[in-house]
Amino acid sequence: MHATRDTRGFAFESTLGKVARVLTGQYGVTVVFSPDGPRVEPGRIVIPDYELNGEVERDVLIGYLDLLVARAKHASLAQLDALPAGVAAKLAQVIDDRRVCAQLLDEYPGARWFIGKLRQHAAERVQQCWPKLHWRDRLVWLVERALWDEPPTRLEASHSLLAALHAAQDLLHEARASRSTTQSIAAAQALVARVRALSAGEVNSMMFTADPVEDIDTETAASSSAPIDDEDTVLPDQDSANSPPSDRSGGAQADDAVGMGQSPADAQQPSTRSSESKAGSANTHAFKATLSIPLATEFDDIRDLTGQGDSAAWRELRAQARADTAPLKEKLERALSADERTRWRREQERGEIDRTALAKLATSPGYRTPFRTQRAAKGRDVAVTLLIDRSGSMAGRKIELARQCAAALCDALTQLSFDCEVLGYCSVESAPMKQLYERQLAGGADLRRYNRFVERLDLKVYKRFGATDLSGIAAIDCGHENPDGEALAWAATRLADHQAERRILMMFSDGYPSTGDGDPQVLRSDLRERVAAIGKRGIELVGIGVLTDAVEDFYPHNVVVSRLAELPSTVFSVLSAMLLTR
């Protein structure tokens, strides 16, 4: 025990115990300080054994208490305990901590101050031991920062880490949306699988930082290049702040991992991995990279052109579109109206008499619910995104028909009370990005893990969700190349953030994904991975091939339009069938 514990420590423990009993609603819960905290035990909450001498604020310790109470109330500790020690367990705890803290803050908003102090304390400790952390532990910390909407510091912002986060934006979105420990674990496992894919092979390897001093064979504790792995027999991961609040490691393991709820004793231990890291990395070379990673994303440009198109051009475009699709729109309206016929809630205590219940009313004297009430179906709670390939090969008649098709669909959907969005994408050469690439080459950096070096994404929003001015669609134009996978992930994230019962994403493309300096095979595997990930998010994805059957190689649900003049009517028919299918 520390000397300070005698003067005020026990009283402080008693105070924390009272707070814990109030927050948990359980009589008899106690709070103790121990070097092997933090963790939750039956009837006891164990807080890390910091000295109460002013080095650590009491607000931080109360923040620990709030975190552990949130775990005790809202997390499934048994599920987390059952996970094998490793990076997936750490990520699962990080994701679940963010979820349970959000629930606690909804119940007790006053805890926000103390959780904030705990976050500050964790960040300070990370800065102190950052040079000793392995790459995987740094990744766990940046995922934790991302979930708490905290930007990485300059020290933390290495290219490989930021690239990994960029490639996993869709999975981070799922992690933020976690509603249970089961979902947190699934999100963590998906993140591990995604980063493993990035780490595999010699192309796009995420095991290296931009600093040529650090590589996969670095044996010093300062190495940030340890590959991500979850096999205890190869790369044993020890408990950290992000490990589940359990005693499965017995407090004997040590790691460099840090986080909001980590034991201070663990954070002070040096890393002991060396030959094991090599063994694990050797196994990764048996696989091929599946995601296309850009050298940098800060040069990417997103412009919102909603309502900024030429009004006269839009009116002319709309007139042409309506001439093609007016009969189709009227047919769809009739079908939707029939599909949205009134439905009934039966067995009600009041309302209108339900004829099907009259026999029961006559034969059962105590029967009191022979009524029914109306219930309208939510047939039009659907959000639709149109994503258009703006590559140079789309120039001419193709982009004209794509523009007309977008106008026809968006105009009809708006009239039918569906919310929709029109997006476009391409990539163009960026002088600042090219300069960065040349500096990296001159510095001897290993850039094999990247697959977009000098081109930035040029992303445009021609009509955003909720907007009534559709004139921006008239501004749809062409650019240069088409990194389909990255653009598709961007569009899907926007669509997933929009509240709707159903979400439909239609992708217009006239060929295979391409960039001026990327590996075509990596671009294709990247697109397949993105399509699969979008499907898992519940988004209904359709690939529209404009004079190409390339979409058949990537999209399970696809349509090939072989005659340009049929593009608007064909796509409208496909969308109509989807809207009418529940």
PyMOL commands that set and color helices and strands:
alter all, ss='L'
color gray80, all
select helices_A, chain A and resi 3-24+58-74+77-81+87-107+109-132+135-147+159-167+169-176+181-199+264-267+275-284+311-339+355-363+392-394+397-415+431-442+471-475+484-496+520-536+550-553+564-580
alter helices_A, ss='H'
color red, helices_A
select strands_A, chain A and resi 30-34+39-41+44-48+301-304+343-348+352-353+371-375+382-389+419-429+455-463+502-509+540-546+558-561
alter strands_A, ss='S'
color yellow, strands_A
deselect
rebuild
show_as cartoon
